[in-house]
Amino acid sequence: MRHLLSTKTLTRDEAIEILDVAEDMAETQFREVRKLPTLRGKTVVNLFFEDSTRTRISFEAAAKRLSADVITFSAKGSSVSKGESLKDTAQTLAAMHADAVVIRHSASGAPQTLADSGWIDAGILNAGDGTHEHPTQALLDAFTMRKRLHGERSRGRALDGVAVTIVGDILHSRVARSNVWLLDTLGAEVTLVAPPTLLPVDLGPWPATVRYDLDDAIAQRPDVLMMLRIQSERMHAAFFPNSREYSRRWGLDDERLARLDPASIVMHPGPMNRGLEISSGAADSPRSTVLEQVANGVSVRMAALYLLLSGDREESTRV
C-alpha cells in the first residue's frame, strides 16, 4: 500500500485486508505489553492543519504502539500560519526523512496533492480533507460494524446485505462520503437521511438511497443507524430553522431509540452534540458503539500504518 487517500479507490480485497490486519492489532492490545516492534526506526509525522484532538491522539497512539518515532506538527503557531506553503512544509519534512505523513487539511484534495507532488518520498495517510473524505474513520466504522454484527472472529468477512442508515449533515460530512463508498464496496446497503438543505446537489453517482424522514427510515429496520454531527463551523447559511426543530425531526431521541430493532446498533463519529443529533440516552445505551469506535480507531490506524510502512513501498500500489 503506497498511500491511503480515499475509500473510493479501495478494492473489496484491500478493504478486507485492512480490517483483518486491524483485528490482529486489536488482539495485541489486550496483552500486558501492548507495544510492537514492527515500525522501529520509522518516522511518522502528524501534519494537522485543522484541529482534531481525537484523530490526532488516535494516530499518535497507533504509531507509538508500533514503535515508530512520532512528530506532531500543528499548523497553528507554526511557520504555516505565517504563510509557509504546503510545498515548503513537505520539503522540510522530507529533509527530516519522514517515512509517513498523516495529514489533515481544510482543503479538499490536499493529501492527493502531497502524494502526487514529488516533494516528499513518504507514504501519505489522509486524516480528513475539507468536505472530501476521511478514510480511516470509515474503516474503523466498518470494523466496528463487522465486530458487532458478525462477532469477534469475523476475519475475511465483508458487510454483505447489512442495512446502514446515515443521518444528518451529509453535505459537509467527509465521514459520510468515505462511508458510502466503503460500505458499498463491502456489500452493505446504504440509506442517507437528511433535510434537503443538508444533502449534496448531485447524489446521482452515490451508491445510496435517499430519504428525508427519519421515522420512515427507522421503520425500515436498519441494522446500523449512524448519526452525524451538525458541523456548525462549516455552515455559513441557515440550513434548518433552528436546533430544536432539527432535533425534533432528525435527532435520535429516546423514543426513536426504542423503536429501533433490538439487534440494531447506534453509531456516531464524534464529537457528539448531545440533545441535538443524539440524546444522552441513545449515546450511552448498550446499542451505542461510540466508545468502541474510539478504541477500534487505534487498531485500524495501526493496521494502516503497518501496511503502509512494513513492506517495500516502491513495489506496492496506491490505495
N, C-alpha and C positions, 0 to 999 in steps of 0.2 A: 504494500500500500504506500503510494508516494505522498499523497495528500488526502485529507478528509475535509472537503469543501461544501458538500451538498449531499442530501439523501436522494435527490432526483436521479443522480448518476450511479447510485449503488445498485448492483445486481442482487437478486434474491440470495444467491450463494454467498456473496460478500457480506450482506447484512446478517445472515445467519451465522457466518463465521465470527463476526464481531460479537454477536450475542453469546455464542458458545465460549469464546475466549473470556468474555466478561463473567460467565458462570464459573470458569476456572479461577478467575481473580477473586470473585466473591467468596469462594471456598477458602482461600488463603487468609481472608480477613477474620476468620474465627480461630486462627492459631494464636499461640501465646506471643510469638514474634511474627508480626504481620508484614514485615519488610522483606522484599525480594531483591536479589542482586542483579536482576535482569538488565537494567539500564545503567549500571555503574559506569561512570566515565562519560555519559551522555549529558548534554546541557539542554534543558528545556526553558524557553523564555515565555512568560505570560505577558503578552503585549495588549494592555487593555486601554483603549481609547474611550471606552464607556464604562461607567460604574456597574459592577455586578459582584457583590460580595459572595453570593452563593456559588456562582460558576467559577470565580477565581479561586476560592478556597478549595472547591472540589478538584480542579485541575492541579492545584498545588499538592493536595494530599495524594492524588493519583501518582504524580511524578515522583514524589518523595518516597512513597511506598514501593516504587520500582527502583529506588536508589539513584535516581537521576539528580544532577545538580540543577537547582531551580533558581531562576532570576525573574522576579516580578517587576514589571515596568509599567507604571501608571502615567498616562499622558498628562494628568493634572499636576501642575507644579514642575513639569519637566520641560525640556527644550521644545517638545511638540507644542506646548501651549504658547511658546514664544515664536512659533512659525516654522519649526522644522518639519520637513515633508516626510511622507511615508518612505520615500526612497532613501533619504538621509538616515532615517531611523533603521531601516532594513540593512543598510550598508554598515552601520555601527554594530548591529547585532552579528552580521557576517564576520566582522573583524574580531568579535568575541568567540567565534567558532560555535555559534548556536546550532544544535542538531535538529531542534524542532521549535517552531514558533506557534503558540496558541494566541490567536488574535481575535479581539472583539472590537468592532468598529461601528460607528453610526452610519457609515456609508455602505449601501448595498454594493457588493462586488469587491470590496477592499481585500478580502482574503484571496480571491481569484486573481486580482491584480498582483498581489505579492507572490503568489505561486507562479504566475506566468512571466514575471518581470526579469528574472535572471539576476536580480540584485543580491539574492541570498540563496545559497545551496542548502536549504533546510526543508524538512517536512512541515507543511502548513496545516494547522487544525483550525477550522472555523468555529469560534466560540460565540457566534452571533454577529450578523452583519445587517445593519439597518432593519428594513422590514422584509429581508430576503429569506435567510434560513438560519437554523440553529441545530445542526445535525446531531450533535451528541445528546441534546435534550430529547430529540425524537427517539434516538437509540435507547436511552435509559427508560423512556416511556414504554417502548416496545418490550424491553427486557422485563420491566415491572409487570406488564400485562401477561407476558408469557409465563412468568413465575407464578402469578396469582391464579391464572386460568388453567394452566397445564401442570402445576405442581413444581416442586423443587428440581426434579430431574426432567427438564424439558429440552435437553440438548438435541440439536438438529431440527427442532420443530419451528414452524412458522406460526402465523396467526390466521390461517385459512378459515373463512366463514365467521370470524369474530366481528360483531357489530359494534363499531365505535362511533359515538356521537360527540362532536366537539362543539362547545357552546361559548359564544361571547364575541370578543373583539377580534374577529377573523382578519379584518382589514389591516390592522397594524401588527399582526402576530407572525413573527418568523417561526415560532414554535408550531403554529397551526400548519404553515406551509411545509415545514420539514416532516411533520407527522403525516400529512395527507399523502405525500409521495412515498414515504417509507411504509406506511400501513398498507397502501395499495400494492406495493411490491411484495409484501409479506402475505397478501391474500385476504386482508381484512376488508370489511365493507364500511365505508366512512360516510357519515352524515354531518353536515355543518348546520348549526342553528344560530341565528343572529338576527337583529333588526336589519332591514335592507341597507341602512346607512353604514353598517359595520361589516359589510361584505365587499370584496373587491368587485370592480365593474365587470370584468370578463372572467367568469368562472367556467367557461366552456371547456378549456383543456384540463380542468381539475377533475381527477377521478373520484368524485364525491357527489352525493345527493344533497340538495339544499332545502332546508325548511326554515320557517320563520316563527313557529310556535313551539315552545319548549314542552308544554304539556302534551302536544301531539307527538313529539319525538319520544318522550318518556313512555307513552302508550305503545310504542313500537318495541319496547322491552330490549333496549341496548345492553350488551354485555359490559360496556365501558362508557361512562359518562365523564368527559374531560371538560372541566370548567376553565376558561381562560381569564387572565387578569385584564381588567379595564386599564388600558395604557394611557392614562390622562396626560402623561408627559409628551406623548406623540400627537395629541389631539389639539388642533387649533381651530376647531369649529364645534358647533352644537350637534353631536351625533345622536343624542337622545335627549328627551325633555329634561330629566333630572335623575339623580341617583335612586330615588325612591321608586320612580316609575320603572327604571331598568331592573331593579331588584325584584319588583313585583312580577314583571313579565318574563325575565330571562335569568333570574337568580335561582340557585338551588337552595331552597329553604327546607325546613324540617318536614313540611307536608309533602313536598315533591320527593324528598328522600324516601319517605315511607311508601310512595307509590312505585318506586323502582323495584325491579325484580330482585328477590332476596340474594341471588347469586351475583348480581352486578357489582362493579367496583366504581369508586369515585376518584378521579384524579385531578390534580392541579399543578401546573409547573412552578408556581410560586413566583414571587411572594404573593400571598393572598390578601384580598380586600375583604375581610370578614364582614358580613352584613350587606355586602354589595353583590358580588357574583356568587358567593357561597356563605351559608350560615355556619356558625361555630359548631352547631350540632352535626352538620354534614361533614365539616372539615375534620372533626375529632371522632367520627363514628368508626366502628370496626371495618366498614366498607372503604374507608378512605385509605389511599396509598401514599399520601403526601410525604410522610417521613421515610417510607420505603424508597420513594423516588430519589430523595436526597442521598440515602445510603447507596442505592444502586448506581447513582451518578458517578461515584468514585470508582466502582468496579468497571463500568462501561468506559470511563476515561482512561483507566489503567489499560484496558484492552486496546483502545485506540492508539495510545502512545506505544504500547508494546508492538502492535502490528506495524506502526509507522517506523519504529527505530530498531527493532530487533533483527531485521533481515537486511539484505543488500538493497538499498533503495534505488540504486541505479538500474537494477534488473526488474524492479516491481512496476506495476502500472498505477496510474492515477485512479483514485476512487472518488 
